[in-house]
Amino acid sequence: MMRIVMTGATSGIGLAAAQTMIARSDVSMVIGTRHPDKLPAQLHGRVTAFLLDLDDLASVARFADAVRADGPIDALVCNAGLQLNHPQRSAQAFERSFAVNHLAHYLLARRLLGDIAPGGRIILTSSGTHDPAQKTGIPAPRHADAQRLAFPENDPDIDAKPGMAGRRAYSSSKLCNLMTVRELACRATDRPDLTILAFDPGFVPGTGLARSYGPVINAVFRHILPLVIRGQHVSTAVRSGRALAALATDAAFAGGRGLYWSMERGQAIVRTPSTLACDDAACAALWDDSAALTGLTI
């Protein structure tokens, strides 16, 4: 039986991926959610749900302990994410997008690394917004300095407009997800058996990513954009969810180390990340600084 641990499995791409995986007879799934007693009907009775609040690193640690108690993990899928239109803080007073999208998943991957079974996989959901060359419409990251991302008030280049700052915080956090995958692949020299991948689901209108933008914009994102947006990087929750499930379970994707898989014309392909994401020194610095912020040793 393949044991899969996943965040962000209750809606959007994650829900589609979870449905695909639990349809297999050889998969047992554990998910982290803020509301373990309010699962979507598609997951009810088919997954084990533990409390997980990614806003709070203490909750992440408790979730990791709960997961670890039940045995080895075959795949850890860190998929949850949010995008904000105004400044917010996590329980530890970090900028919330950076805390939820990056620090929480960095901490989870670090705490569970020793519990990944031989031949297991770690997958982090990133985004094409990390790469200015893709011209996604989301402001591209300026840097991956963990201290400035965690405490943007100390960044001399912070955007004056809250909406712009929120969107750039999102793309920066997704850059950090990708850089974490690349650095983990370099550092996990004692685990050459692990598959370590990043995944860009493409632009998927219709998910709950814009839920913090208010009812009007959220409604447009959910119901209007899916009807009018077209392009090689546009996908659907079902297509991207199935691709994410395949990365986690299919033999064809085993053995990849630090690869960046991205949706293009409905298919997942390996892409070259942005120049900044390929900066080895920046990846190493992000890893070390994230360890300090989350209370881990390097």
N, C-alpha and C positions, 0 to 999 in steps of 0.2 A: 504494500500500500504506500502510495506517494503522499507524504504529509506536507502540505503547503500552508504557509503563514502569509497573510496579506493585509495590507492597510488600504483604505479607500475602496472597499469591495461592495458598498451598499448603494452606489448610484453610478450613473454614467458608464465610462469605459471600464471601471473596476467591476461594476455589477455584471456587465456583459462578459468580462473575462472570468469572473467567478462562476457564472452560470455555465460557461463552456467547460470549465475544469471539473465542476462537481457532476457534470453529466457523464464523466468517465467513471467506470466502476473501480478504478485503481487509485482514486484520489480521495484523500481526507483533508478537509480545509478548516483552518482556524483563522478567524478574522478579528481585527481590532476595531472597535466602534465606540462612539460616545453613548450609544443607546443599545446595549446588547439585548434588551427586552423588546425592541421595536424594529426587528429586522424586516426587510422587504419580503413580500410573500414568496418571491422566487428562491429565497435562501432559508426561509423558516423551516426548521427541522432538518436541514441538510448541511449545516455548518456548526462549528463550535465558536461561540462569540464571547470574547473577553472585553472588559472595559478598557478603552484606550482613548485618552485625550491628548492629542499631539501638541496642544498648546502648553502642556505641562511635562517637563522632562522627568519629573518624579513618576508621573503616570506611565510614561514610556518604560521606565525601569521596572515598574511593577508588572506591566504587560509582558516584558521580556522574561521576567521570573516565572510568570504563570505559564507561558508558552514552553519554557525550558523544562518545567516539571513533568511534562508529558512525553518527553523523549526527543530524539533527533528530528531535524527539519530537512526536508528534501529541497524545498525552494522557499526563499524569502522574497516576497514581492512588495516593494515599497512604492505604493501607487498614489496615496492620498495627497491632495494639494488644494491650495486656495489662492485666490487673487483678490486683492483689496483695492478699494477706491478712496480710502482715507486711512491715516495712520492708526495703527492698533498695536498693542503690546501683548506678549505671551505672559504666562505665569511668572517666568523668570525675568520679565521686563525687556526681552529682546524684541526687535521688530518682528511682527507676527508672521509674515510670509516666510522670512528667513528661518524663523524658529520652527514653524510647522513643516514647511516643505523640505528644508535641509537639515537643521540641527536634530530634529526628532528622528529622522530616518538615519542620519549618520550614527546617532547614539544607538538606535535599534540594531542596525547592522553590526556595529562594533560589539554590542553586548551578546548578540546571538551568533557571532562568527564561529565560536568554538562548538556550537551546537548544530552546525550544518553538517549533514551526513556526507560520507564520501561520495564524490561525484555530484554534490548538490549545487544549487544555483542561488545567486543573489542578483536581483533585478531592481533597478531604480527607474521610475518614470521621470524623464526629463522633458524637454520641449524644444522645438525649433526656434522658439523666441530667444534662445540663448545666443543665436547666431545672427549678427547684423546682416549678413549676406542673404538671408532668407527673406528679409523685408516683410515681416509678419504684421507690421502695424503696431506691435508692442515695442516700446523703447528698449533698445538693446542694453545689456549690462555694460557698465564702464570698467568694472573691476570685479575681483572675487576676494576682496579684503574682508575677512570674517568680522573683524572688530568694527569696521565702518558699516557693514551690512547689519550687524546686530544692533548697533547704536548709530543710526543714520544722522542723528543730531550732531555727531562729531565729524560728519563727512562734509568737507567744504564745497563739494560739487552736488549736494543734494538738490533735487528738483523742488522749485518753489511751489508748484501746484500739487496738491495732495493726490489727485488722480494720476498724474504723470509719475509721481514718486511711488505710488502703489503698484503701478504696472511695471515700472523698472525693478522694483523689489521682487516682483514675481519672476521676471526673466533672469534676474541675478540668482535667485534661489534655484532655478532650473539649471543654470550654468553650474552651480555648486553640486547639484545632483550628478551631473555628468562628470565633473572633475573628481568627485568622490569615487565613482566607479573606476575611473582611470587610475587613481592613486591606490585604491584597494587592490586592483589587479597587479600593481607593482610591488606592494608591500606584503601581500599574502604569499610570500615565497615558500612558506611551509605547507601551503595548500594548493599545489599545482593541479589538483583534481577539480577545483571549483570552477564553475562557469560564472562570470561576473559581467553583467550587461547593463547598458542604459537603453531606454526606449523612448522615442518621440512618437506619440500617437497621432501627430498632425493636428491641424485645426479641426476640432470636432464641435461645431455648433449644436446646441441642443442639450448640453450637459449642464450641471449646476455650478460650473466654475465661476460664473459671474453673479452668483447669488448675493454677494455683498453690495452690488451696484444699485440695488433698489428694484422695485417691482416692474417698472417700465423697461429699463435696459435688460433686466433678466428675462422678461417676456420676449423681447426682441431676439435675444440670444438663443432662447429655447425654441421659439416657434417661427420666427421670420427668417433668420439667417440660414437655417437648414434648407430653406426653399430657394434661396437666391445666390448663395456663395458657391463658387466653383473654383477648381484649381488643382494642381498636381499634389499639393500637400493637404488638401481637404479630405476628411474621412468621416466616418460615422462611428458611433459608440460600438456598434456591433462589429464592424470590421476591425477597428483598433483593439477592441476587447479580445477578439479571437486571436489577433496577432500577439497580444500580450500573453494570453494563455499558452500559445504555442512556444513562446520564448521560455516559459516556465516549465513546460512539460515535454515538448517534442524532442526526440533524439537528434533531429537535424541541427538544433541550436546548441547542443552540448559542446563544451570545450572552449567557447569564446571567452577571451580575456580582455576586458576593457573596451569591447566593441560598442558602437553606437548604432542601434537599429532605428530606422525612421520610416514612417509611412509615406509612400509616394505612389500615387495613382492606385490606391487601394491595397498595396502590397508593402510588406516590411523589407527594406533593403539596408545594407550597411552603408553609412555615410561617414564622411570625414567631418569631425566637429569643427567649431570655430577656432580661429587662431589662439584666442585666449584659453579655450578649453584644452588646447594641446601644449600649453606652457607648463612644462614639467615642474619648474620651480614654483610656479603659482599653485599648482595642484598640491605639492608637498606642503607649502605654507598654509593653504586652506585646511589640510588635514590636521596639521599641528595646532592651528589656532582653534579649530572646531573641537579638538580634544580638550583644550583649555576651557573653552566655554561650556562644555558639557561635563566637566569634572573627570575626564578620563586621562590616563597617561598616554603619551605618544606611542 
